[in-house]
Amino acid sequence: MTKNENISTTPTGTTTGTTAATSRRLGTTGPSVFPLGLGCMGMSALYGEADRAESVATIHAYLDAVPEGANALLDTGDFYGMGHNELLIHEALHTAPAAVRDRALTSVKFGALRTVEGGFTGYDGRPEAVRNFLAYSLQRLGRDHIDVYRIARVDPDVPIEETVGAIAEAVQAGHVRHIGLSEVGADTLRRAAAVAPISDLQIEYSLISRGIEEEILPTARELGIGVTAYGVLSRGLISGHFTRDRALAPGDFRGMSPRFQGENLDRNLDLVDALRKVADDKGVSVAQTAIAWVLSRGDDIVPLVGARCRDRLTEALGAMDITLSPADLAAIEEAVPAGAASGDRYPAAQMAHLDSEH
């Protein structure tokens, strides 16, 4: 495959071996975007201190990698660094060439309530809160609209119909282009889609997080809703770069993530070692293999790569050059069987907020 070719897949994810375009559409109603989106959270929060200059350079490198005629997808949340991430994206877009900047789409999550100390205290999906969050995000991003807007977690005290309805009003007003959802289950997906068109569901999906395959993904496909998959490298766990003796910086989310603890970490890295053998046989990296696997799940899935530096971004983009044959897919499945991960993907208190897990 050439550099600007992508893996073409059937809905079940089997590689067809044909050449595909450099864009994937977010559902039947959403925008067309480059097959890999850039998740910007780690540039501001949860993985320790980041280098601002390198973060901006990485965003620029991603924008440069997106070919003419395709749209870049920058994913963020208004609560990432309490606004820091949106301001960072504003800086990166403001300093990028106009032609490139005009092809950058923003996907924003809102609703998380924070403390000065950085804690999370819940979610607010009331219509008046939606309008408030949106006003601040537009100001920080320096834009007159957000391309995809979604609540980060369902507010248990507010029907999803009310939250989605408020975003739909923002669409009518021109402040939002498309409505997305995040970490919702099949029933909530149906309820939301009955109110207004939903472009995509953002949800964790990787070789070791495959819970969506049973009910959520089929429901999304039935409704014509795309998937933006985050955590495709499970926060670096299956990147091939994480080691058993790695010391984490203070405040790094992985310090309290069950999959990075004790025996869970050892068992999960055993899976990575098995995956490494498959990657070595193809002459590619572990991270590229894991990303290529998510790309192979269907043209309605857009993986978000959380690269914080240009080297990691370059590695991730290389996944688009990989064609996975049926034999490759079988070898990957044998190395990392569905359900093989040890530990939940979030601590118990955060798992309780996931509508997708109930």
C-alpha positions as CSV (number, residue, x, y, z in Angstrom):
1,M,0.0,0.0,0.0
2,T,1.1,3.6,-0.6
3,K,1.4,6.1,2.2
4,N,-2.0,7.6,1.5
5,E,-3.9,4.3,1.2
6,N,-6.0,2.9,3.9
7,I,-7.2,-0.6,4.9
8,S,-10.6,-1.4,3.3
9,T,-12.8,-3.6,5.4
10,T,-16.2,-5.3,5.5
11,P,-18.5,-4.5,8.5
12,T,-17.0,-7.6,10.3
13,G,-13.5,-6.3,9.9
14,T,-12.0,-8.7,7.5
15,T,-9.5,-7.1,5.2
16,T,-10.6,-7.1,1.6
17,G,-7.3,-6.1,0.1
18,T,-8.7,-3.2,-1.9
19,T,-7.5,0.3,-1.9
20,A,-9.7,2.7,0.2
21,A,-9.9,6.5,0.3
22,T,-8.2,8.6,2.9
23,S,-11.4,9.4,4.7
24,R,-14.0,7.7,6.8
25,R,-17.4,9.1,7.5
26,L,-18.7,9.4,11.0
27,G,-21.9,7.6,10.6
28,T,-24.5,8.4,7.9
29,T,-25.0,12.0,9.0
30,G,-21.5,13.0,10.3
31,P,-18.5,14.5,8.6
32,S,-15.8,12.7,6.6
33,V,-12.5,12.6,8.4
34,F,-9.0,11.2,8.1
35,P,-9.0,7.5,9.2
36,L,-6.9,8.4,12.3
37,G,-8.0,11.1,14.7
38,L,-5.7,12.8,17.1
39,G,-6.7,12.6,20.8
40,C,-5.2,15.6,22.5
41,M,-6.0,14.8,26.2
42,G,-2.5,13.7,27.2
43,M,-1.1,17.0,26.1
44,S,-2.8,18.6,29.1
45,A,-3.9,16.0,31.7
46,L,-3.8,12.6,33.3
47,Y,-0.4,11.4,32.0
48,G,2.0,13.7,33.9
49,E,3.6,16.9,32.7
50,A,3.6,17.5,28.9
51,D,5.9,19.7,26.8
52,R,3.7,22.5,25.4
53,A,6.0,23.3,22.4
54,E,6.2,19.6,21.5
55,S,2.4,19.3,21.9
56,V,1.8,22.1,19.4
57,A,4.4,20.7,17.1
58,T,2.7,17.3,17.2
59,I,-0.7,18.8,16.3
60,H,1.0,20.6,13.4
61,A,2.6,17.4,12.3
62,Y,-0.7,15.6,12.4
63,L,-2.4,18.4,10.4
64,D,0.4,18.2,7.8
65,A,0.0,14.4,7.6
66,V,-3.6,14.7,6.6
67,P,-3.7,14.9,2.8
68,E,-5.5,17.7,0.9
69,G,-9.1,16.8,0.5
70,A,-9.4,15.1,3.9
71,N,-10.4,16.6,7.2
72,A,-8.2,16.3,10.3
73,L,-10.0,15.3,13.5
74,L,-8.8,16.8,16.8
75,D,-10.5,15.4,19.9
76,T,-10.6,17.2,23.2
77,G,-12.7,17.8,26.3
78,D,-13.4,21.2,28.0
79,F,-12.3,19.6,31.3
80,Y,-8.9,18.4,30.0
81,G,-6.6,20.5,32.2
82,M,-9.7,22.7,33.0
83,G,-9.6,24.4,29.6
84,H,-5.9,24.1,29.0
85,N,-6.4,21.6,26.2
86,E,-8.8,23.8,24.3
87,L,-6.5,26.7,24.6
88,L,-3.6,24.5,23.4
89,I,-5.6,23.5,20.3
90,H,-6.5,27.2,19.7
91,E,-2.7,28.0,19.8
92,A,-1.9,25.2,17.4
93,L,-4.6,26.1,14.9
94,H,-3.8,29.8,15.1
95,T,-0.2,29.1,14.2
96,A,-0.9,26.6,11.5
97,P,-1.2,27.6,7.8
98,A,-4.7,28.8,7.0
99,A,-5.2,26.1,4.3
100,V,-4.4,23.4,6.9
101,R,-6.4,25.1,9.7
102,D,-9.5,25.2,7.6
103,R,-9.5,21.4,7.3
104,A,-9.3,20.8,11.1
105,L,-12.4,19.6,12.7
106,T,-12.9,19.7,16.5
107,S,-14.6,17.0,18.6
108,V,-15.4,18.3,22.1
109,K,-16.7,16.5,25.2
110,F,-18.3,18.5,28.0
111,G,-20.2,18.0,31.2
112,A,-17.5,16.9,33.7
113,L,-17.5,18.9,36.9
114,R,-14.0,19.5,38.4
115,T,-12.5,20.9,41.6
116,V,-9.6,23.3,42.0
117,E,-7.5,20.3,43.0
118,G,-8.3,18.5,39.8
119,G,-10.9,16.1,41.2
120,F,-14.1,15.0,39.4
121,T,-17.4,15.5,41.2
122,G,-19.9,14.4,38.6
123,Y,-21.6,15.4,35.3
124,D,-24.1,18.1,34.3
125,G,-26.2,17.4,31.3
126,R,-29.0,20.0,31.9
127,P,-29.8,22.1,28.8
128,E,-28.8,25.3,30.5
129,A,-25.4,23.7,31.4
130,V,-25.0,22.5,27.8
131,R,-25.4,26.1,26.6
132,N,-22.9,27.4,29.3
133,F,-20.2,24.8,28.5
134,L,-20.6,25.4,24.8
135,A,-20.1,29.2,25.2
136,Y,-16.9,28.7,27.1
137,S,-15.5,26.1,24.6
138,L,-16.1,28.3,21.6
139,Q,-14.3,31.2,23.3
140,R,-11.3,29.0,24.3
141,L,-11.0,27.3,20.9
142,G,-11.4,30.7,19.1
143,R,-14.0,29.2,16.7
144,D,-17.6,30.1,15.8
145,H,-18.7,26.4,15.9
146,I,-17.7,23.0,17.2
147,D,-17.8,20.2,14.6
148,V,-18.9,17.3,17.0
149,Y,-20.2,18.0,20.5
150,R,-21.0,15.4,23.1
151,I,-21.4,14.9,26.8
152,A,-18.5,13.0,28.3
153,R,-20.7,10.8,30.5
154,V,-24.4,10.5,30.8
155,D,-25.8,12.7,33.7
156,P,-27.9,10.2,35.7
157,D,-30.2,13.0,36.8
158,V,-31.0,14.3,33.4
159,P,-32.7,12.2,30.6
160,I,-30.4,11.9,27.6
161,E,-33.2,13.2,25.5
162,E,-32.9,16.6,27.2
163,T,-29.2,16.8,26.8
164,V,-29.2,15.8,23.2
165,G,-32.1,18.1,22.6
166,A,-30.1,21.1,23.9
167,I,-27.2,20.1,21.5
168,A,-29.7,19.9,18.7
169,E,-30.8,23.5,19.4
170,A,-27.1,24.5,19.2
171,V,-27.0,22.8,15.8
172,Q,-30.0,24.8,14.6
173,A,-28.3,27.9,15.8
174,G,-25.1,27.1,13.9
175,H,-22.8,26.8,17.0
176,V,-22.5,23.0,16.5
177,R,-22.3,21.0,13.3
178,H,-23.0,17.4,14.6
179,I,-24.1,15.6,17.7
180,G,-22.0,12.8,19.3
181,L,-22.2,10.6,22.3
182,S,-19.7,9.1,24.6
183,E,-19.6,5.8,26.6
184,V,-23.3,5.1,26.3
185,G,-25.0,1.7,26.1
186,A,-27.3,0.4,23.3
187,D,-30.5,1.6,24.9
188,T,-29.3,5.1,25.5
189,L,-28.0,5.2,21.9
190,R,-31.5,4.4,20.6
191,R,-33.1,7.0,22.9
192,A,-30.7,9.7,21.8
193,A,-31.0,8.8,18.1
194,A,-34.8,9.2,18.4
195,V,-34.3,12.8,19.3
196,A,-31.8,14.0,16.7
197,P,-29.3,12.5,14.2
198,I,-26.2,11.2,16.0
199,S,-22.9,11.2,14.1
200,D,-20.8,9.0,16.2
201,L,-20.3,7.2,19.5
202,Q,-16.9,7.8,21.2
203,I,-16.1,4.8,23.2
204,E,-13.0,2.7,24.3
205,Y,-12.2,0.0,21.8
206,S,-9.0,-1.9,21.5
207,L,-7.6,-5.4,21.4
208,I,-8.1,-5.6,25.2
209,S,-11.3,-3.6,25.4
210,R,-13.8,-5.3,23.2
211,G,-17.0,-5.0,25.2
212,I,-18.7,-3.0,22.5
213,E,-18.8,-5.9,20.1
214,E,-21.6,-7.8,21.7
215,E,-24.4,-5.2,21.6
216,I,-23.2,-1.6,21.4
217,L,-21.4,-1.8,18.0
218,P,-24.2,-3.7,16.3
219,T,-26.7,-1.2,17.5
220,A,-24.6,1.7,16.3
221,R,-24.4,0.1,12.9
222,E,-28.1,-0.5,12.8
223,L,-28.7,3.2,13.5
224,G,-26.1,4.4,11.1
225,I,-23.9,5.8,13.9
226,G,-20.1,5.8,13.5
227,V,-17.5,5.0,16.2
228,T,-14.6,7.1,17.3
229,A,-12.5,4.6,19.2
230,Y,-10.3,5.9,22.0
231,G,-7.8,4.0,24.1
232,V,-6.7,2.0,21.1
233,L,-3.4,1.4,22.8
234,S,-5.1,1.2,26.2
235,R,-3.2,4.3,27.5
236,G,0.1,2.9,26.3
237,L,-0.3,-0.5,27.9
238,I,-0.4,-2.3,24.6
239,S,1.9,0.1,22.8
240,G,5.0,-2.0,23.2
241,H,6.7,0.8,25.0
242,F,5.4,0.2,28.5
243,T,7.6,-1.8,30.9
244,R,7.0,-3.6,34.2
245,D,9.4,-1.4,36.0
246,R,8.3,2.0,34.6
247,A,7.9,4.7,37.2
248,L,4.9,6.9,36.6
249,A,4.8,10.6,37.2
250,P,2.7,12.0,40.1
251,G,-0.9,12.4,39.0
252,D,-0.6,9.9,36.1
253,F,-4.0,8.3,35.7
254,R,-2.3,4.9,35.2
255,G,-1.1,4.9,38.8
256,M,-4.7,4.1,39.8
257,S,-5.9,2.2,36.7
258,P,-6.6,-1.5,37.6
259,R,-4.9,-2.8,34.4
260,F,-1.6,-1.2,35.5
261,Q,-1.5,-2.7,39.0
262,G,0.5,-5.6,40.3
263,E,-0.4,-9.0,38.8
264,N,-2.8,-7.4,36.4
265,L,0.1,-5.5,34.8
266,D,2.2,-8.6,34.6
267,R,-0.6,-10.6,32.9
268,N,-1.4,-7.8,30.5
269,L,2.2,-7.3,29.5
270,D,2.4,-11.0,28.8
271,L,-0.3,-10.4,26.2
272,V,1.8,-7.6,24.8
273,D,4.8,-10.0,24.5
274,A,2.6,-12.4,22.5
275,L,1.5,-9.6,20.3
276,R,5.1,-8.5,19.8
277,K,5.9,-11.8,18.1
278,V,3.1,-11.2,15.6
279,A,4.3,-7.7,15.0
280,D,8.0,-8.8,14.6
281,D,6.9,-11.4,12.0
282,K,5.4,-8.6,9.9
283,G,8.3,-6.2,10.5
284,V,6.1,-3.6,12.2
285,S,5.8,-2.3,15.8
286,V,3.4,-3.5,18.4
287,A,1.6,-0.2,18.5
288,Q,1.2,-0.2,14.7
289,T,-0.3,-3.7,14.9
290,A,-2.8,-2.8,17.6
291,I,-3.9,0.4,15.7
292,A,-4.1,-1.5,12.4
293,W,-6.3,-4.1,14.1
294,V,-8.8,-1.4,15.2
295,L,-8.7,0.1,11.7
296,S,-9.5,-3.3,10.3
297,R,-12.8,-3.6,12.3
298,G,-14.7,-1.5,9.8
299,D,-14.7,1.6,7.8
300,D,-17.2,3.1,10.2
301,I,-14.6,3.1,13.0
302,V,-12.1,6.0,13.4
303,P,-9.3,5.3,15.9
304,L,-8.1,8.2,18.0
305,V,-4.4,8.0,18.7
306,G,-3.2,9.9,21.8
307,A,0.3,10.8,20.6
308,R,1.9,13.5,22.8
309,C,5.1,13.8,20.6
310,R,6.0,13.6,17.0
311,D,7.8,10.3,17.2
312,R,4.8,8.5,18.6
313,L,2.6,10.2,16.0
314,T,4.8,9.0,13.2
315,E,4.7,5.5,14.5
316,A,0.9,5.6,14.8
317,L,0.5,6.9,11.2
318,G,2.5,4.0,10.0
319,A,-0.4,1.7,11.0
320,M,-2.2,3.0,7.9
321,D,0.4,1.3,5.7
322,I,-0.3,-2.1,7.1
323,T,-2.6,-4.7,5.5
324,L,-3.8,-7.4,7.8
325,S,-4.5,-10.7,6.1
326,P,-7.0,-13.2,7.5
327,A,-3.9,-15.1,8.8
328,D,-2.6,-12.0,10.5
329,L,-5.9,-11.4,12.1
330,A,-6.1,-15.0,13.3
331,A,-2.6,-14.7,14.8
332,I,-3.5,-11.4,16.6
333,E,-6.6,-13.0,18.0
334,E,-4.6,-16.0,19.2
335,A,-2.0,-13.7,20.9
336,V,-4.7,-11.4,22.5
337,P,-8.0,-13.3,22.8
338,A,-11.2,-11.4,23.4
339,G,-11.7,-11.0,27.2
340,A,-8.0,-11.8,28.0
341,A,-7.3,-8.5,29.7
342,S,-6.8,-8.4,33.5
343,G,-8.5,-5.7,35.5
344,D,-11.2,-3.2,34.6
345,R,-10.5,-0.3,32.3
346,Y,-11.3,2.3,35.0
347,P,-11.2,2.3,38.8
348,A,-14.6,1.2,40.4
349,A,-15.8,4.7,41.1
350,Q,-15.3,5.8,37.5
351,M,-16.8,2.5,36.1
352,A,-20.0,3.4,37.9
353,H,-20.3,6.5,35.6
354,L,-20.1,4.4,32.4
355,D,-23.6,4.0,30.9
356,S,-21.9,1.6,28.4
357,E,-21.1,-0.8,31.3
358,H,-24.6,-1.1,32.6
